[in-house]
């Protein structure tokens, strides 16, 4: 290896380190300052405490916003998986030329900036006199994550042989029996992955929620409101918990995908 190649290698390694540091340093600092206090730009090493986390447990507003986020996420998962499967199955089995337009309609809210999607839904709900609430947030989140759920399920359906369902019908199975005993076991893993991913996106979504929320609040919105008054240890603790929760969900999705790929290989 020549000297120039060595210099290039070290330069690329240094750039990679800088990029990684720029991406993860804010996260590390957020977690760090959830345990320590900073005074006049200096860390008080004697201020280590779990108090910000224990305060979150006993703060009613934080718990209510967390429960609201979980409610929105769970209902969004149920609605998006059911609707996503219906449209994916229709797209997969239908020979209509309109199915490409259907795919465009499904992907449009996801491709547009969330602020446009949220504002459009806000105007729509106002025109039909539907008051803003957690249910309107669920509708907004479902429309937003539907594209991902649709694509994940459709990709799995396209790997299945058409003869699979036809054989079930030939053996006398009804549509429900063919779905429950033949199709569902084959796409179950994709439904789980799509649901987990939809929940993760719903939990973190802020802009659409901000437009569609009523008198209630969700965890990201509550956190955003607290950040407007300043970054306290409690705010850092809230951010840390969200990071841990979303990271665990992403790791769970990756683990499920990895196991499924190993089963396919063997």
Rosetta blueprint (number, residue, H / E / L):
1 X L
2 X L
3 X H
4 X H
5 X H
6 X H
7 X H
8 X H
9 X H
10 X H
11 X H
12 X H
13 X H
14 X H
15 X H
16 X H
17 X H
18 X H
19 X H
20 X H
21 X H
22 X H
23 X H
24 X H
25 X H
26 X H
27 X H
28 X H
29 X H
30 X H
31 X H
32 X H
33 X L
34 X L
35 X L
36 X L
37 X E
38 X E
39 X E
40 X L
41 X L
42 X E
43 X E
44 X E
45 X L
46 X L
47 X L
48 X L
49 X L
50 X L
51 X H
52 X H
53 X H
54 X H
55 X H
56 X H
57 X H
58 X H
59 X L
60 X H
61 X H
62 X H
63 X H
64 X H
65 X H
66 X H
67 X H
68 X H
69 X H
70 X H
71 X H
72 X H
73 X H
74 X H
75 X H
76 X H
77 X H
78 X H
79 X H
80 X H
81 X H
82 X H
83 X H
84 X H
85 X H
86 X H
87 X H
88 X H
89 X H
90 X H
91 X H
92 X H
93 X H
94 X L
95 X L
96 X L
97 X L
98 X L
99 X H
100 X H
101 X H
102 X H
103 X H
104 X H
105 X H
106 X H
107 X H
108 X H
109 X H
110 X H
111 X H
112 X L
113 X L
114 X H
115 X H
116 X H
117 X H
118 X H
119 X H
120 X H
121 X H
122 X H
123 X H
124 X H
125 X H
126 X H
127 X H
128 X L
129 X L
130 X L
131 X L
132 X L
133 X L
134 X H
135 X H
136 X H
137 X H
138 X H
139 X H
140 X H
141 X H
142 X H
143 X H
144 X H
145 X H
146 X H
147 X H
148 X H
149 X H
150 X H
151 X H
152 X H
153 X H
154 X H
155 X H
156 X H
157 X H
158 X L
159 X L
160 X L
161 X L
162 X L
163 X H
164 X H
165 X H
166 X H
167 X H
168 X H
169 X H
170 X H
171 X L
172 X L
173 X L
174 X L
175 X H
176 X H
177 X H
178 X H
179 X H
180 X H
181 X H
182 X H
183 X H
184 X H
185 X H
186 X H
187 X H
188 X H
189 X H
190 X H
191 X H
192 X H
193 X H
194 X H
195 X H
196 X H
197 X H
198 X H
199 X H
200 X H
201 X H
202 X H
203 X H
204 X H
205 X L
206 X L
207 X H
208 X H
209 X H
210 X H
211 X H
212 X H
213 X L
214 X L
215 X L
216 X L
217 X L
218 X L
219 X H
220 X H
221 X H
222 X H
223 X H
224 X H
225 X H
226 X H
227 X H
228 X H
229 X H
230 X L
231 X L
232 X L
233 X H
234 X H
235 X H
236 X H
237 X H
238 X H
239 X H
240 X H
241 X H
242 X H
243 X H
244 X H
245 X H
246 X H
247 X H
248 X H
249 X H
250 X H
251 X H
252 X H
253 X H
254 X H
255 X H
256 X H
257 X H
258 X H
259 X H
260 X H
261 X H
262 X H
263 X H
264 X H
265 X H
266 X L
